[in-house]
Amino acid sequence: MEEATQLNAMKHRARIANDEEMLMKGMLNVQIEKKDPMAWANVKKIGRLISKKWKLKEPSWQLISESRR
């Protein structure tokens, strides 16, 4: 029962933080982001396609890490 209470408290704090962020963005005239579910669905499709056709021994994250050095 204690874990459920802690989880609810964490969710509550996350909602408050999100509300504060939105308020601050509004006060600073920052454009509020709108998430497009279709865009994320397309990103997931592309990711699956890339992973299916991946031919290199190294994983993509390792190549990205090495390219940044």
Distance bins in CASP14 RR format, pairs under 12 A and 6 or more apart:
PFRMAT RR
TARGET T0000
AUTHOR 0000-0000-0000
RMODE 2
METHOD distances of the structure
MODEL  1
1 7 0 0 0 0 0 1 0 0 0 0 0
1 8 0 0 0 0 0 1 0 0 0 0 0
2 8 0 0 0 0 0 1 0 0 0 0 0
2 9 0 0 0 0 0 1 0 0 0 0 0
3 9 0 0 0 0 0 1 0 0 0 0 0
3 10 0 0 0 0 0 1 0 0 0 0 0
4 10 0 0 0 0 0 1 0 0 0 0 0
4 11 0 0 0 0 0 1 0 0 0 0 0
5 11 0 0 0 0 0 1 0 0 0 0 0
5 12 0 0 0 0 0 1 0 0 0 0 0
6 12 0 0 0 0 0 1 0 0 0 0 0
6 13 0 0 0 0 0 1 0 0 0 0 0
7 13 0 0 0 0 0 1 0 0 0 0 0
7 14 0 0 0 0 0 1 0 0 0 0 0
8 14 0 0 0 0 0 1 0 0 0 0 0
8 15 0 0 0 0 0 1 0 0 0 0 0
9 15 0 0 0 0 0 1 0 0 0 0 0
9 16 0 0 0 0 0 1 0 0 0 0 0
10 16 0 0 0 0 0 1 0 0 0 0 0
10 17 0 0 0 0 0 1 0 0 0 0 0
11 17 0 0 0 0 0 1 0 0 0 0 0
11 18 0 0 0 0 0 1 0 0 0 0 0
12 18 0 0 0 0 0 1 0 0 0 0 0
12 19 0 0 0 0 0 1 0 0 0 0 0
13 19 0 0 0 0 0 1 0 0 0 0 0
13 20 0 0 0 0 0 1 0 0 0 0 0
14 20 0 0 0 0 0 1 0 0 0 0 0
14 21 0 0 0 0 0 1 0 0 0 0 0
15 21 0 0 0 0 0 1 0 0 0 0 0
15 22 0 0 0 0 0 1 0 0 0 0 0
16 22 0 0 0 0 0 1 0 0 0 0 0
16 23 0 0 0 0 0 1 0 0 0 0 0
17 23 0 0 0 0 0 1 0 0 0 0 0
17 24 0 0 0 0 0 1 0 0 0 0 0
18 24 0 0 0 0 0 1 0 0 0 0 0
18 25 0 0 0 0 0 1 0 0 0 0 0
18 32 0 0 0 0 0 1 0 0 0 0 0
18 33 0 0 0 0 0 1 0 0 0 0 0
19 25 0 0 0 0 0 1 0 0 0 0 0
19 26 0 0 0 0 0 1 0 0 0 0 0
20 26 0 0 0 0 0 1 0 0 0 0 0
20 27 0 0 0 0 0 1 0 0 0 0 0
21 27 0 0 0 0 0 1 0 0 0 0 0
21 28 0 0 0 0 0 1 0 0 0 0 0
21 30 0 0 0 0 1 0 0 0 0 0 0
21 32 0 0 0 0 1 0 0 0 0 0 0
21 33 0 0 0 0 0 1 0 0 0 0 0
22 28 0 0 0 0 0 1 0 0 0 0 0
22 30 0 0 0 0 1 0 0 0 0 0 0
22 31 0 0 0 0 0 1 0 0 0 0 0
22 32 1 0 0 1 0 0 0 0 0 0 0
22 33 0 0 0 0 0 1 0 0 0 0 0
22 34 0 0 0 0 0 1 0 0 0 0 0
23 30 0 0 0 0 0 1 0 0 0 0 0
23 32 0 0 0 0 0 1 0 0 0 0 0
24 30 1 0 0 1 0 0 0 0 0 0 0
24 32 0 0 0 0 0 1 0 0 0 0 0
25 31 1 0 0 1 0 0 0 0 0 0 0
25 32 1 0 1 0 0 0 0 0 0 0 0
25 33 0 0 0 0 1 0 0 0 0 0 0
26 32 1 0 0 1 0 0 0 0 0 0 0
33 39 0 0 0 0 0 1 0 0 0 0 0
35 41 0 0 0 0 0 1 0 0 0 0 0
35 43 0 0 0 0 0 1 0 0 0 0 0
36 42 0 0 0 0 1 0 0 0 0 0 0
36 43 0 0 0 0 0 1 0 0 0 0 0
37 43 0 0 0 0 0 1 0 0 0 0 0
37 44 0 0 0 0 0 1 0 0 0 0 0
38 44 0 0 0 0 0 1 0 0 0 0 0
38 45 0 0 0 0 0 1 0 0 0 0 0
39 45 0 0 0 0 0 1 0 0 0 0 0
39 46 0 0 0 0 0 1 0 0 0 0 0
40 46 0 0 0 0 0 1 0 0 0 0 0
40 47 0 0 0 0 0 1 0 0 0 0 0
41 47 0 0 0 0 0 1 0 0 0 0 0
41 48 0 0 0 0 0 1 0 0 0 0 0
42 48 0 0 0 0 0 1 0 0 0 0 0
42 49 0 0 0 0 0 1 0 0 0 0 0
43 49 0 0 0 0 0 1 0 0 0 0 0
43 50 0 0 0 0 0 1 0 0 0 0 0
44 50 0 0 0 0 0 1 0 0 0 0 0
44 51 0 0 0 0 0 1 0 0 0 0 0
45 51 0 0 0 0 0 1 0 0 0 0 0
45 52 0 0 0 0 0 1 0 0 0 0 0
46 52 0 0 0 0 0 1 0 0 0 0 0
46 53 0 0 0 0 0 1 0 0 0 0 0
47 53 0 0 0 0 1 0 0 0 0 0 0
47 54 0 0 0 0 1 0 0 0 0 0 0
47 60 0 0 0 0 1 0 0 0 0 0 0
48 54 0 0 0 0 0 1 0 0 0 0 0
50 56 0 0 0 0 0 1 0 0 0 0 0
50 59 0 0 0 0 0 1 0 0 0 0 0
50 60 1 0 0 1 0 0 0 0 0 0 0
51 59 0 0 0 0 1 0 0 0 0 0 0
51 60 0 0 0 0 1 0 0 0 0 0 0
51 61 0 0 0 0 0 1 0 0 0 0 0
53 60 0 0 0 0 0 1 0 0 0 0 0
54 60 1 0 0 1 0 0 0 0 0 0 0
54 61 0 0 0 0 0 1 0 0 0 0 0
54 62 0 0 0 0 0 1 0 0 0 0 0
54 63 0 0 0 0 0 1 0 0 0 0 0
56 62 0 0 0 0 1 0 0 0 0 0 0
56 63 1 0 0 1 0 0 0 0 0 0 0
56 66 0 0 0 0 0 1 0 0 0 0 0
57 63 0 0 0 0 0 1 0 0 0 0 0
58 64 0 0 0 0 1 0 0 0 0 0 0
58 65 0 0 0 0 1 0 0 0 0 0 0
58 66 0 0 0 0 1 0 0 0 0 0 0
58 67 0 0 0 0 0 1 0 0 0 0 0
59 65 0 0 0 0 1 0 0 0 0 0 0
59 66 0 0 0 0 0 1 0 0 0 0 0
60 66 0 0 0 0 0 1 0 0 0 0 0
60 67 0 0 0 0 0 1 0 0 0 0 0
61 67 0 0 0 0 0 1 0 0 0 0 0
61 68 0 0 0 0 0 1 0 0 0 0 0
62 68 0 0 0 0 0 1 0 0 0 0 0
62 69 0 0 0 0 0 1 0 0 0 0 0
63 69 0 0 0 0 0 1 0 0 0 0 0
END
